[in-house]
Amino acid sequence: MKQRDNSVFLNSYSGFLFDMDGTLVNSIPVVERIWLEWAAEHGVDGPELLKKVHGIRVVDVIKMLNMPHLDPAAIAAAFLAEEMQDFAGIRAIAGAKDFIASLPADRWTIVTSAPRELAEARLAAAGLPMPETIVVAEDVSAGKPDPSGYRLGAQRLGFDAADCLVFEDAPAGIAAGKAADSDVVVISETHSHVVTGGNVEFRDFINLGIMQDGDGRLRLSVG
């Protein structure tokens, strides 16, 4: 555990909001392979591109590159088609399955930059359940780092985002959680470098647990 902010453990929350790729599901090999292949085909610096793509919708990455001759929607569709054919090596982040199972079903959801079809397939490949509600790429007009996804996820649970705890791995997602006025736990299993911006960082979920107050509010615990 790094950069501990005790307020995360002292506070209680109405709900938990999770990013998917890199936070609950390790899909990094697939994501990076497809982006590197695309970068090579289009004369883009692949390693530099990989620093920017995590946690962001494909359509938003293409727009960010400011290459007017490209069709962001068409590229996003091509990415989806390729990703739906490649689930090799996809697995759950360590401890994620047990951690999610410990949560009341109506108190957590996923807010992902992936399209619904891909989100459902990757969760299944990793052996993780679909939440009762989910926010996917199609549900928002602006993707991460815009906070609208996390605000919508909290709303669908019946809460305010400021009263929810966000779990993220990527800078864009961390920024989105913070912009939604949420506390943010960073999960760093898929990263070889320190990911800053959250309240506290853990490698995975193995040592994380929850406690539930008498009024039903959730508290994060470690040990």
N, C-alpha and C positions, 0 to 999 in steps of 0.2 A: 504494500500500500504506500502511496506517495501523496504529497501535498495535502495532508489531512486537514479538513475543515470540520471541526467538531459539531458545527451547527447541523450538518446533515444527519448526525446521529441523535442530536437532541430534539430536532424537529419531528413532527408527525405529519403524515400526508394522507390525503383522501384517495389518491391513486398513483400508480406507477406507469410511466410512458417509456416504451422501449424503441430505439432504432432496431433495425433487423441486421443488415449486412455489416459484419465486423463487431457487432454488439451481442446479438444472440446467435448468429450464424457466421461461421468462417467460410466465406465464399471468395476470399481474396485471390487465390490462384486463378479462378475462372475470370473474375473481373479484370485483373491485371493482364492476363493473356489476351483477352479480346481488345482491350484498349491499346496494348502495345502493337498488336497486329494492325489495328486501324491507324495508329499514329505512323507506322512505317509506310503504309499505303498512301498517306496524305502528306508526307514530308513534315510531320510534327515531331518535336523532341519527346520521345516516349517517356523517359524517366522524369522529365519535368512535368509532363502531362499527368502522370500518376500522382504527383503531389497535390493535384487540384480536383481529381475526379471523385474521390471517395465521399460518399454521403450525399452526392448531388445527382439529380435526375440527368439522364443522358441528354435530353433536349436542352437543358440549361447549360451543360458543359459545352455543347456545340455552339450555342449562342454566345457563350463567354469567350470562345476562341476568335470571334469576330472574323469569320470566313464567309462572306456573303453568298458565295457560290454554292454553299452547302445547304441542304434542306434538313433542319434539325428533326422534324417529325419523321422523315423517311429514315434517317440514320437511327433514331431511337427504335423504330420498328424493326430495322435490320439487326440491331443489337439484341432486341428481345427474342427474335427468331433464333439467333445463334445461342443465346444464353439458355433458352428452353431446350436445347439439345445437349447441354453440357452440365452435368451435376457431379462430375468426378471430383472426389476429394472434399465435397461439401459436408460439413459436420457442425454440430452444435458447439458453441463456445463452452469450455469446461465449466460444469456446474450449472449451466443455464437451465437445463430441463428440470432439475430438482428445485431450483429457485422459483421458476415460474409456477411449478406445481404447488408450491407453498402459498401462493397468492390466491385470495378469493377471485373467482372467475370474472366477477363484474367490477374489479378494481384495477385491472391492467389492460393495456392495449399496445399495439405496435403502430409506430408512425415511420413509414419507410418511403424512400425515394424510388423504390421498385414498382413496376406495374403490378396490379393485383394477380394476374396469371402467374408471374414469376415469383411473387411473394408466397403464394400458396404452394408452388412447386418446391421452392427452396426450404420452406419450413417443413414440408413433408420429407424431403431428402435428408434433412438434419434430425428428423425424429421429434420435432417440436410441434405443439398444438397451435391451431389457429385461435386467436382470441375471439371473444364474442363480437367485438367491433375491431375494425382496423382502418387506418388511414394509409392510402396508397398514392402513387404518383398522379393518378387520374383525378383524385379528390381535391387537389389544390391548384390554383392558377399560378402560384409562385412556390417553388421548391425551396428546400434548405439552402442558404441560411435564413430564409424568411421564416418567421415564427408561426405562420398560419397553420401549418400541419400539426404542430404540438398543441396549439389552441383548439383546433378541431378535434384532436384526439381526446383532450380533456373534456371538451363539451359533450362528446359522444358517450363518455362515462358519466356525465352529469356533474362535472366539476369545473373549476377554474384552473387554468394551467399553473397559476402561481401557487396552487395548493397541491401540485403533483410533483413527483420526483422523476426526472428524466435520466435515462441510461443511454449513453452515446459512446462513439469511438472516434468520430472524425471531426475536424475543426468546424466544418459547415454545420454539422448537427449540433455540436456544442454551442455554437453561436446562436442557432435557432432556439435551443432550449433556454439559453440565457435571455434572449430577446422576448421570450414568452413569460419571463419572470419566474422560471422554474429553477430549483437547485438541480445540479447536473453531476451524476456519477460517471466517470470515464472508465470504460473497459478497454484495456490496452493489449489484449492477447495477440491481435493481428499486427501490432506495430512494434518496430524495433527501436523506436525513439519515444521520448517523453511527449505525451499529448497534453498540452496545456489548455487552460481556460475553464476547466470544470472545478467543482468544489473539492473533489477527492478522486483519486485514480486507483483502480484495482486491476490486476492482470486479468482476472476472470471472476466467476461467481462462487468458486469453491468455498471460500470462507465467509460468504455473505448469507444472511438470513433475515427474517422479519419477525417482528413482534407486533401484536395487535392490541391496542388499548381497549378499555372497556366500552368506549364509544365507537369502536370499530376502526379507528384511524390506524394507519400503518407506520411502523417505525423500522428503519434499517438497523440491522445488527451485524456485528462482525465477531468472529471467534471460532 
